Amino acid sequence: MISRARTRNTDKRSFPVLDLATGSQTDVEIICGCKCTDIGNAQRFVAVYGHDIRYCAVQKEWYIWDGKRWAPDTTNRVYEMAKDVAQLIHAEVSFIELKNEKEKRTEQKELSKWAFTSESHFRVRAMVELAQSDPQIAVTPDKFDGDGWLVNCSNGTLDLRKRKLREYRREDLITKLSAVPYEPDAESELWYTTLLGALPLDIRIREQVDAEIEQAVQSALTAPDPDPQDALDGVFA
């Protein structure tokens, strides 16, 4: 029996693509030992693709890691993955190692037969459906986007606690993605135009109040229970 922990890391690409001619050695090794049953195929599926798929039973929806977020599977990509795994079983045949040559040939014949059987519509669907309840795959709606301090931008994940941009992470379980990048040094003409009309004319006082207002707004936006009025009251007290 395989270990569910031995999933392939595919951080460098959105969707794993197997070498279906022979299967890469790593992919084949992690599915060797699975039984020739629907449950066995579901375990093969999780072993190869479990790192990149999640299923929410409440929503009855699959999610796939696209390199930046967990995106809803709107094109039934999971079934293409399952077909890949079914074809990969053919490569598994060559990994059978038994001292008794007769037993080896018999097991290879049985596994080869199961590989073709697994390519049927019924077996592919069974593989996907049985994987839905796997502990590594199953997720509840409240687990998605649960950390309000994290914002997915087009160039990374912004951690509002530290006000720093970092890499995208599967474990964040973020499903949303902003179309704009985070630019810490970006300036807003509208922001400064508004301040010019509201702040004192004395340039020294203006620069001081400008900095204080900017800090107050940042604090208000990232506070656990933001209250912009409280923050501004501190500036103009």
KAMOKA-V472139 format. One record per backbone hydrogen bond with DSSP energy under -0.5 kcal/mol. NH is the residue of the N-H (numbers start at 1). CO is the residue of the C=O. If there is no record, write none. Layout:
NH & CO
NH & CO
//
This chain:
4 & 2
6 & 3
7 & 5
8 & 47
10 & 8
13 & 10
20 & 18
22 & 19
23 & 19
28 & 24
29 & 25
30 & 26
31 & 27
31 & 28
32 & 28
34 & 31
37 & 35
41 & 37
42 & 38
43 & 39
44 & 40
45 & 41
46 & 42
47 & 43
48 & 44
49 & 45
50 & 46
52 & 49
53 & 50
54 & 63
55 & 137
56 & 61
57 & 55
60 & 56
61 & 56
63 & 54
64 & 71
65 & 52
66 & 69
70 & 174
71 & 64
71 & 69
73 & 62
74 & 72
76 & 73
79 & 76
80 & 76
81 & 77
82 & 78
83 & 79
84 & 80
85 & 81
86 & 82
87 & 83
88 & 84
89 & 85
89 & 86
90 & 87
91 & 87
91 & 88
92 & 88
93 & 89
93 & 90
94 & 91
95 & 92
96 & 93
101 & 99
104 & 100
105 & 101
106 & 102
107 & 103
108 & 104
109 & 105
110 & 106
111 & 107
112 & 108
113 & 109
114 & 110
115 & 111
116 & 112
117 & 113
118 & 114
119 & 116
120 & 117
124 & 120
125 & 121
126 & 122
127 & 123
128 & 124
129 & 125
130 & 126
131 & 127
132 & 128
132 & 129
133 & 130
134 & 131
137 & 134
138 & 134
139 & 55
143 & 140
144 & 140
144 & 141
145 & 173
146 & 143
148 & 146
150 & 147
151 & 158
153 & 151
153 & 156
154 & 180
156 & 153
157 & 166
158 & 151
158 & 156
159 & 157
159 & 164
160 & 149
160 & 158
163 & 159
164 & 159
166 & 157
172 & 169
173 & 170
178 & 152
183 & 181
186 & 183
189 & 187
192 & 188
193 & 189
194 & 190
195 & 191
196 & 192
197 & 193
198 & 194
198 & 195
199 & 195
206 & 202
207 & 203
208 & 204
209 & 205
210 & 206
211 & 207
212 & 208
213 & 209
214 & 210
215 & 211
216 & 212
217 & 213
218 & 214
219 & 215
220 & 216
221 & 217
222 & 218
223 & 219
226 & 223
230 & 227
231 & 227
232 & 228
233 & 229
234 & 230
235 & 231
235 & 232
236 & 232
237 & 233
//
